Amino acid sequence: MASKIKKGDLVKVLSGKDKGKQDKVLEVFPDKDKLLVDNVNKVKRHTKPTQGHAGGIIEKLLPLPAARVRIVCPACKAAVRVGFKTVKDKKVRYCKKCAAVIDK
Ligand SMILES: [Zn+2]
């Protein structure tokens, strides 16, 4: 199955502590069905001081399940489901709400 969400897409979070947030997909992990979204699923990690490193609190982004986000359609600006269709022998994604083609 082709991936519905790709790196660089704008997505909206549907559930969890970051519900309602919109940001860009930084990385996709198709084998795990997870993705990394900018500013979403941020956790704080305490690091111990090491040689040459002061230690302290660092913020890290964790991948979240792809099912928890939906793509934001560039045309109608809604969080939508996408479908696939073939245009000029190329498989493209389209918005199931307004039918706009998402891939250029
Ligand atoms: Zn749309």
Backbone and ligand atoms as CSV (ligand in chain L), in Angstrom:
chain,resi,resn,atom,element,x,y,z
A,1,MET,N,N,0.842,-1.207,0.000
A,1,MET,CA,C,0.000,0.000,0.000
A,1,MET,C,C,0.870,1.247,0.000
A,2,ALA,N,N,0.542,2.186,-0.823
A,2,ALA,CA,C,1.315,3.426,-0.873
A,2,ALA,C,C,1.044,4.258,0.376
A,3,SER,N,N,2.039,5.011,0.765
A,3,SER,CA,C,1.900,5.819,1.967
A,3,SER,C,C,1.021,7.044,1.714
A,4,LYS,N,N,0.107,7.280,2.619
A,4,LYS,CA,C,-0.800,8.420,2.463
A,4,LYS,C,C,-0.173,9.720,2.923
A,5,ILE,N,N,0.781,9.591,3.825
A,5,ILE,CA,C,1.427,10.789,4.344
A,5,ILE,C,C,2.909,10.744,4.015
A,6,LYS,N,N,3.403,11.863,3.539
A,6,LYS,CA,C,4.805,11.928,3.139
A,6,LYS,C,C,5.534,13.022,3.900
A,7,LYS,N,N,6.840,12.915,3.877
A,7,LYS,CA,C,7.703,13.921,4.483
A,7,LYS,C,C,7.386,15.304,3.884
A,8,GLY,N,N,7.231,16.292,4.765
A,8,GLY,CA,C,6.956,17.642,4.289
A,8,GLY,C,C,5.479,17.998,4.264
A,9,ASP,N,N,4.614,16.995,4.437
A,9,ASP,CA,C,3.173,17.253,4.472
A,9,ASP,C,C,2.800,18.005,5.743
A,10,LEU,N,N,1.754,18.809,5.648
A,10,LEU,CA,C,1.199,19.446,6.826
A,10,LEU,C,C,0.107,18.527,7.365
A,11,VAL,N,N,0.214,18.170,8.642
A,11,VAL,CA,C,-0.776,17.266,9.217
A,11,VAL,C,C,-1.394,17.862,10.479
A,12,LYS,N,N,-2.555,17.335,10.828
A,12,LYS,CA,C,-3.233,17.748,12.046
A,12,LYS,C,C,-3.337,16.546,12.975
A,13,VAL,N,N,-3.062,16.777,14.271
A,13,VAL,CA,C,-3.130,15.693,15.252
A,13,VAL,C,C,-4.575,15.533,15.720
A,14,LEU,N,N,-5.066,14.286,15.684
A,14,LEU,CA,C,-6.467,14.019,16.006
A,14,LEU,C,C,-6.703,13.639,17.462
A,15,SER,N,N,-5.685,13.085,18.122
A,15,SER,CA,C,-5.875,12.653,19.505
A,15,SER,C,C,-4.583,12.758,20.284
A,16,GLY,N,N,-4.692,12.591,21.586
A,16,GLY,CA,C,-3.518,12.659,22.441
A,16,GLY,C,C,-3.306,14.063,22.979
A,17,LYS,N,N,-2.163,14.255,23.655
A,17,LYS,CA,C,-1.930,15.548,24.312
A,17,LYS,C,C,-1.698,16.687,23.325
A,18,ASP,N,N,-1.349,16.349,22.104
A,18,ASP,CA,C,-1.122,17.382,21.093
A,18,ASP,C,C,-2.299,17.534,20.135
A,19,LYS,N,N,-3.452,17.043,20.548
A,19,LYS,CA,C,-4.659,17.111,19.728
A,19,LYS,C,C,-4.913,18.531,19.215
A,20,GLY,N,N,-5.186,18.634,17.935
A,20,GLY,CA,C,-5.506,19.929,17.342
A,20,GLY,C,C,-4.305,20.662,16.758
A,21,LYS,N,N,-3.102,20.220,17.118
A,21,LYS,CA,C,-1.898,20.871,16.594
A,21,LYS,C,C,-1.695,20.553,15.115
A,22,GLN,N,N,-1.155,21.521,14.414
A,22,GLN,CA,C,-0.826,21.301,13.005
A,22,GLN,C,C,0.647,21.598,12.800
A,23,ASP,N,N,1.336,20.682,12.163
A,23,ASP,CA,C,2.732,20.955,11.829
A,23,ASP,C,C,3.216,20.031,10.723
A,24,LYS,N,N,4.470,20.232,10.359
A,24,LYS,CA,C,5.039,19.511,9.227
A,24,LYS,C,C,5.592,18.145,9.593
A,25,VAL,N,N,5.438,17.202,8.705
A,25,VAL,CA,C,6.020,15.870,8.894
A,25,VAL,C,C,7.518,15.958,8.600
A,26,LEU,N,N,8.319,15.575,9.594
A,26,LEU,CA,C,9.774,15.648,9.438
A,26,LEU,C,C,10.348,14.342,8.910
A,27,GLU,N,N,9.711,13.246,9.315
A,27,GLU,CA,C,10.217,11.925,8.937
A,27,GLU,C,C,9.078,10.914,8.950
A,28,VAL,N,N,9.144,9.952,8.042
A,28,VAL,CA,C,8.125,8.908,7.984
A,28,VAL,C,C,8.807,7.556,8.187
A,29,PHE,N,N,8.187,6.716,9.015
A,29,PHE,CA,C,8.709,5.365,9.248
A,29,PHE,C,C,7.654,4.360,8.785
A,30,PRO,N,N,7.619,4.051,7.488
A,30,PRO,CA,C,6.544,3.210,6.932
A,30,PRO,C,C,6.490,1.807,7.521
A,31,ASP,N,N,7.643,1.249,7.877
A,31,ASP,CA,C,7.657,-0.111,8.425
A,31,ASP,C,C,7.013,-0.171,9.808
A,32,LYS,N,N,7.043,0.947,10.526
A,32,LYS,CA,C,6.436,0.992,11.862
A,32,LYS,C,C,5.079,1.695,11.837
A,33,ASP,N,N,4.714,2.264,10.681
A,33,ASP,CA,C,3.489,3.023,10.550
A,33,ASP,C,C,3.459,4.224,11.509
A,34,LYS,N,N,4.620,4.858,11.637
A,34,LYS,CA,C,4.742,6.008,12.526
A,34,LYS,C,C,5.358,7.168,11.785
A,35,LEU,N,N,5.163,8.367,12.334
A,35,LEU,CA,C,5.845,9.506,11.755
A,35,LEU,C,C,6.253,10.523,12.806
A,36,LEU,N,N,7.228,11.318,12.404
A,36,LEU,CA,C,7.756,12.347,13.277
A,36,LEU,C,C,7.214,13.686,12.788
A,37,VAL,N,N,6.508,14.389,13.683
A,37,VAL,CA,C,5.908,15.664,13.306
A,37,VAL,C,C,6.542,16.773,14.143
A,38,ASP,N,N,6.906,17.872,13.482
A,38,ASP,CA,C,7.552,18.978,14.157
A,38,ASP,C,C,6.683,19.507,15.308
A,39,ASN,N,N,7.290,19.686,16.457
A,39,ASN,CA,C,6.626,20.231,17.655
A,39,ASN,C,C,5.522,19.355,18.263
A,40,VAL,N,N,5.399,18.128,17.799
A,40,VAL,CA,C,4.367,17.222,18.311
A,40,VAL,C,C,5.015,16.024,19.000
A,41,ASN,N,N,4.405,15.609,20.112
A,41,ASN,CA,C,4.924,14.489,20.900
A,41,ASN,C,C,6.322,14.778,21.448
A,42,LYS,N,N,6.458,15.984,21.970
A,42,LYS,CA,C,7.737,16.420,22.519
A,42,LYS,C,C,7.884,15.910,23.947
A,43,VAL,N,N,9.017,15.337,24.242
A,43,VAL,CA,C,9.272,14.878,25.604
A,43,VAL,C,C,10.557,15.510,26.125
A,44,LYS,N,N,10.604,15.629,27.443
A,44,LYS,CA,C,11.810,16.180,28.067
A,44,LYS,C,C,12.639,15.036,28.614
A,45,ARG,N,N,13.892,15.066,28.317
A,45,ARG,CA,C,14.813,14.044,28.792
A,45,ARG,C,C,15.879,14.696,29.652
A,46,HIS,N,N,16.113,14.084,30.793
A,46,HIS,CA,C,17.176,14.580,31.652
A,46,HIS,C,C,18.459,13.860,31.279
A,47,THR,N,N,19.489,14.617,31.022
A,47,THR,CA,C,20.764,13.990,30.675
A,47,THR,C,C,21.786,14.245,31.779
A,48,LYS,N,N,22.569,13.244,32.015
A,48,LYS,CA,C,23.614,13.365,33.031
A,48,LYS,C,C,24.804,14.113,32.453
A,49,PRO,N,N,25.458,14.885,33.292
A,49,PRO,CA,C,26.651,15.589,32.794
A,49,PRO,C,C,27.743,14.590,32.403
A,50,THR,N,N,28.311,14.786,31.252
A,50,THR,CA,C,29.427,13.944,30.828
A,50,THR,C,C,30.600,14.863,30.501
A,51,GLN,N,N,31.707,14.266,30.209
A,51,GLN,CA,C,32.882,15.060,29.861
A,51,GLN,C,C,32.591,15.905,28.617
A,52,GLY,N,N,32.751,17.213,28.758
A,52,GLY,CA,C,32.518,18.110,27.623
A,52,GLY,C,C,31.050,18.432,27.407
A,53,HIS,N,N,30.189,17.906,28.274
A,53,HIS,CA,C,28.761,18.179,28.139
A,53,HIS,C,C,28.176,18.485,29.503
A,54,ALA,N,N,27.491,19.602,29.616
A,54,ALA,CA,C,27.008,20.043,30.918
A,54,ALA,C,C,25.852,19.196,31.457
A,55,GLY,N,N,25.115,18.552,30.583
A,55,GLY,CA,C,23.940,17.809,31.032
A,55,GLY,C,C,22.768,18.749,31.237
A,56,GLY,N,N,21.659,18.223,31.699
A,56,GLY,CA,C,20.486,19.070,31.897
A,56,GLY,C,C,19.273,18.476,31.215
A,57,ILE,N,N,18.376,19.354,30.807
A,57,ILE,CA,C,17.137,18.873,30.199
A,57,ILE,C,C,17.157,19.133,28.689
A,58,ILE,N,N,16.961,18.096,27.922
A,58,ILE,CA,C,16.853,18.291,26.481
A,58,ILE,C,C,15.456,17.902,26.023
A,59,GLU,N,N,14.997,18.567,24.997
A,59,GLU,CA,C,13.689,18.234,24.444
A,59,GLU,C,C,13.876,17.393,23.204
A,60,LYS,N,N,13.044,16.359,23.104
A,60,LYS,CA,C,13.191,15.405,22.021
A,60,LYS,C,C,11.812,15.128,21.435
A,61,LEU,N,N,11.770,14.919,20.142
A,61,LEU,CA,C,10.500,14.569,19.503
A,61,LEU,C,C,10.424,13.059,19.333
A,62,LEU,N,N,9.271,12.481,19.651
A,62,LEU,CA,C,9.078,11.047,19.468
A,62,LEU,C,C,8.082,10.806,18.331
A,63,PRO,N,N,8.319,9.744,17.552
A,63,PRO,CA,C,7.380,9.431,16.474
A,63,PRO,C,C,6.013,9.046,17.052
A,64,LEU,N,N,4.953,9.359,16.331
A,64,LEU,CA,C,3.620,8.963,16.784
A,64,LEU,C,C,2.943,8.130,15.701
A,65,PRO,N,N,1.947,7.310,16.095
A,65,PRO,CA,C,1.289,6.460,15.100
A,65,PRO,C,C,0.631,7.281,13.995
A,66,ALA,N,N,0.801,6.838,12.772
A,66,ALA,CA,C,0.248,7.560,11.617
A,66,ALA,C,C,-1.273,7.702,11.711
A,67,ALA,N,N,-1.915,6.771,12.414
A,67,ALA,CA,C,-3.373,6.811,12.544
A,67,ALA,C,C,-3.856,7.991,13.382
A,68,ARG,N,N,-2.948,8.596,14.123
A,68,ARG,CA,C,-3.350,9.705,14.978
A,68,ARG,C,C,-3.321,11.065,14.284
A,69,VAL,N,N,-2.883,11.083,13.037
A,69,VAL,CA,C,-2.868,12.355,12.318
A,69,VAL,C,C,-3.619,12.240,10.996
A,70,ARG,N,N,-4.012,13.374,10.498
A,70,ARG,CA,C,-4.647,13.403,9.197
A,70,ARG,C,C,-4.019,14.556,8.410
A,71,ILE,N,N,-3.902,14.380,7.129
A,71,ILE,CA,C,-3.273,15.402,6.306
A,71,ILE,C,C,-4.166,16.644,6.189
A,72,VAL,N,N,-3.540,17.817,6.184
A,72,VAL,CA,C,-4.289,19.056,5.986
A,72,VAL,C,C,-4.243,19.380,4.503
A,73,CYS,N,N,-5.417,19.427,3.897
A,73,CYS,CA,C,-5.515,19.671,2.460
A,73,CYS,C,C,-5.054,21.086,2.127
A,74,PRO,N,N,-4.118,21.238,1.178
A,74,PRO,CA,C,-3.634,22.577,0.828
A,74,PRO,C,C,-4.724,23.444,0.188
A,75,ALA,N,N,-5.757,22.812,-0.338
A,75,ALA,CA,C,-6.810,23.572,-1.025
A,75,ALA,C,C,-7.937,23.996,-0.082
A,76,CYS,N,N,-8.480,23.050,0.688
A,76,CYS,CA,C,-9.630,23.405,1.537
A,76,CYS,C,C,-9.259,23.604,3.006
A,77,LYS,N,N,-7.969,23.402,3.348
A,77,LYS,CA,C,-7.424,23.656,4.688
A,77,LYS,C,C,-8.037,22.795,5.796
A,78,ALA,N,N,-8.749,21.760,5.428
A,78,ALA,CA,C,-9.343,20.876,6.426
A,78,ALA,C,C,-8.472,19.646,6.615
A,79,ALA,N,N,-8.614,19.005,7.781
A,79,ALA,CA,C,-7.935,17.721,8.016
A,79,ALA,C,C,-8.776,16.662,7.324
A,80,VAL,N,N,-8.227,16.070,6.276
A,80,VAL,CA,C,-9.043,15.227,5.394
A,80,VAL,C,C,-8.461,13.830,5.213
A,81,ARG,N,N,-9.297,12.968,4.680
A,81,ARG,CA,C,-8.836,11.660,4.223
A,81,ARG,C,C,-8.359,11.836,2.787
A,82,VAL,N,N,-7.353,11.038,2.418
A,82,VAL,CA,C,-6.876,11.126,1.046
A,82,VAL,C,C,-7.175,9.836,0.295
A,83,GLY,N,N,-7.327,9.994,-0.984
A,83,GLY,CA,C,-7.492,8.847,-1.859
A,83,GLY,C,C,-6.388,8.880,-2.902
A,84,PHE,N,N,-6.323,7.832,-3.702
A,84,PHE,CA,C,-5.309,7.797,-4.756
A,84,PHE,C,C,-5.988,7.727,-6.112
A,85,LYS,N,N,-5.407,8.397,-7.070
A,85,LYS,CA,C,-5.869,8.246,-8.439
A,85,LYS,C,C,-4.677,8.405,-9.378
A,86,THR,N,N,-4.869,7.981,-10.587
A,86,THR,CA,C,-3.783,8.046,-11.549
A,86,THR,C,C,-4.023,9.189,-12.527
A,87,VAL,N,N,-3.049,10.096,-12.576
A,87,VAL,CA,C,-3.116,11.216,-13.504
A,87,VAL,C,C,-1.880,11.143,-14.394
A,88,LYS,N,N,-2.083,11.044,-15.678
A,88,LYS,CA,C,-0.984,10.943,-16.651
A,88,LYS,C,C,0.028,9.864,-16.242
A,89,ASP,N,N,-0.476,8.678,-15.934
A,89,ASP,CA,C,0.354,7.527,-15.538
A,89,ASP,C,C,1.090,7.711,-14.226
A,90,LYS,N,N,0.723,8.715,-13.473
A,90,LYS,CA,C,1.376,8.942,-12.195
A,90,LYS,C,C,0.340,8.827,-11.085
A,91,LYS,N,N,0.699,8.100,-10.046
A,91,LYS,CA,C,-0.215,7.943,-8.930
A,91,LYS,C,C,-0.117,9.180,-8.033
A,92,VAL,N,N,-1.239,9.827,-7.822
A,92,VAL,CA,C,-1.235,11.031,-6.987
A,92,VAL,C,C,-2.268,10.902,-5.872
A,93,ARG,N,N,-2.076,11.683,-4.840
A,93,ARG,CA,C,-3.039,11.711,-3.737
A,93,ARG,C,C,-4.023,12.850,-3.967
A,94,TYR,N,N,-5.250,12.607,-3.592
A,94,TYR,CA,C,-6.227,13.692,-3.689
A,94,TYR,C,C,-7.052,13.770,-2.413
A,95,CYS,N,N,-7.623,14.948,-2.195
A,95,CYS,CA,C,-8.449,15.208,-1.025
A,95,CYS,C,C,-9.840,14.630,-1.257
A,96,LYS,N,N,-10.313,13.807,-0.309
A,96,LYS,CA,C,-11.629,13.197,-0.485
A,96,LYS,C,C,-12.759,14.187,-0.197
A,97,LYS,N,N,-12.400,15.344,0.333
A,97,LYS,CA,C,-13.422,16.346,0.644
A,97,LYS,C,C,-13.675,17.280,-0.543
A,98,CYS,N,N,-12.590,17.886,-1.053
A,98,CYS,CA,C,-12.791,18.865,-2.129
A,98,CYS,C,C,-12.255,18.358,-3.474
A,99,ALA,N,N,-11.673,17.150,-3.482
A,99,ALA,CA,C,-11.179,16.501,-4.700
A,99,ALA,C,C,-9.917,17.138,-5.287
A,100,ALA,N,N,-9.306,18.082,-4.579
A,100,ALA,CA,C,-8.075,18.699,-5.073
A,100,ALA,C,C,-6.931,17.692,-5.031
A,101,VAL,N,N,-6.067,17.727,-6.032
A,101,VAL,CA,C,-4.901,16.858,-6.053
A,101,VAL,C,C,-3.846,17.445,-5.120
A,102,ILE,N,N,-3.365,16.608,-4.188
A,102,ILE,CA,C,-2.415,17.079,-3.187
A,102,ILE,C,C,-0.989,17.048,-3.721
A,103,ASP,N,N,-0.653,16.035,-4.490
A,103,ASP,CA,C,0.695,15.952,-5.060
A,103,ASP,C,C,0.745,16.724,-6.367
A,104,LYS,N,N,1.762,17.544,-6.470
A,104,LYS,CA,C,1.908,18.324,-7.707
A,104,LYS,C,C,2.713,17.538,-8.737
L,1,ZN,ZN,ZN,-9.491,19.552,0.198
